[in-house]
Amino acid sequence: MRAVVQRVSRARVRVGGETAGEIGPGLLALVGVGADDGPADAAYIAGKIRDLRVFEDADGKMNRSLGEAGGAVLAVSQFTLYGDCRKGRRPSFDHAAPPDAARRLFEAVVSDLRAAGVPVETGRFQARMAVELVNDGPVTILLDSRRTF
């Protein structure tokens, strides 16, 4: 499982002109599910998102987690994180999970975060979404449950 996590001052996802999810300060998490992923991968990604120390403390250092900063998460499913562009010009998505498995594991990430007390908004699975954000910093972190980066 992969995630691109951005610290934001605000973020919103719209589907068909309607707001599906919106947060103030916190993290926008674009989450992709791989074909070989399972519950342990979802738990790993949720834990990393929850515990990343990317919010500034009183000294201006990135030392505080989401909970310590009082932020929220906007989680957006994004299978394109598994786009493989090593051959040709069109990405291959062979390593992305099929929709049913991806939905189940994406929802597990959201559920794990909520169970930990994190306020979570989401996009709409398999919908064409417009994601708006104000990246704070900018701070952008790449996560991979297989620890390839």
Long-range contacts (C-beta under 8 A, 24 or more apart in sequence): 1-31, 1-32, 1-33, 1-34, 1-37, 1-41, 1-42, 1-44, 1-45, 1-105, 1-109, 1-144, 1-145, 2-31, 2-32, 2-34, 2-45, 2-81, 2-82, 2-142, 2-143, 2-144, 2-145, 3-29, 3-30, 3-31, 3-32, 3-45, 3-48, 3-49, 3-81, 3-142, 3-143, 3-144, 4-29, 4-30, 4-78, 4-81, 4-140, 4-141, 4-142, 4-143, 5-29, 5-30, 5-48, 5-49, 5-52, 5-54, 5-140, 5-141, 5-142, 5-143, 6-133, 6-135, 6-138, 6-139, 6-140, 6-141, 7-54, 7-55, 7-135, 7-136, 7-137, 7-138, 7-139, 7-140, 8-74, 8-133, 8-134, 8-135, 8-136, 9-134, 9-136, 10-133, 10-134, 11-74, 11-131, 11-132, 11-133, 11-134, 12-74, 12-131, 12-132, 12-133, 13-74, 13-76, 13-121, 13-122, 13-123, 13-124, 13-129, 13-130, 13-131, 13-132, 14-129, 14-130, 14-132, 15-123, 15-124, 15-127, 15-128, 15-129, 15-130, 16-127, 20-121, 20-122, 20-123, 20-124, 20-127, 20-129, 21-74, 21-75, 21-76, 21-121, 21-122, 21-123, 22-74, 22-121, 23-71, 23-72, 23-73, 23-74, 23-119, 23-121, 24-71, 24-72, 25-69, 25-70, 25-71, 25-72, 25-136, 26-66, 26-69, 26-71, 26-72, 26-73, 26-74, 26-119, 27-52, 27-54, 27-66, 27-71, 27-72, 27-73, 27-74, 28-73, 28-74, 28-76, 28-131, 28-133, 29-73, 29-74, 29-75, 29-76, 29-109, 30-76, 30-78, 30-81, 30-131, 31-75, 31-76, 31-77, 31-78, 31-81, 31-106, 31-109, 32-77, 32-78, 32-79, 32-80, 32-81, 32-82, 32-96, 33-77, 33-79, 33-82, 33-96, 33-97, 33-101, 33-102, 33-105, 33-106, 34-82, 34-95, 34-96, 34-97, 34-146, 35-82, 35-94, 35-95, 35-96, 35-97, 35-98, 35-101, 37-97, 37-101, 37-105, 37-145, 38-105, 39-105, 39-108, 40-145, 41-105, 41-145, 41-146, 42-105, 42-106, 42-108, 42-109, 42-112, 43-108, 43-112, 44-145, 45-109, 45-143, 45-145, 46-108, 46-109, 46-112, 46-113, 46-116, 47-112, 48-143, 49-73, 49-109, 49-113, 49-143, 50-112, 50-113, 50-116, 50-118, 52-141, 54-139, 54-141, 62-139, 66-118, 67-116, 67-117, 67-118, 72-118, 72-119, 72-120, 72-121, 73-113, 73-118, 73-119, 73-120, 73-121, 74-120, 74-121, 74-122, 74-123, 74-133, 75-106, 75-109, 75-110, 75-113, 75-120, 75-121, 75-122, 75-123, 76-122, 76-123, 76-129, 76-131, 77-102, 77-103, 77-106, 77-122, 77-123, 77-125, 77-126, 99-125, 99-126
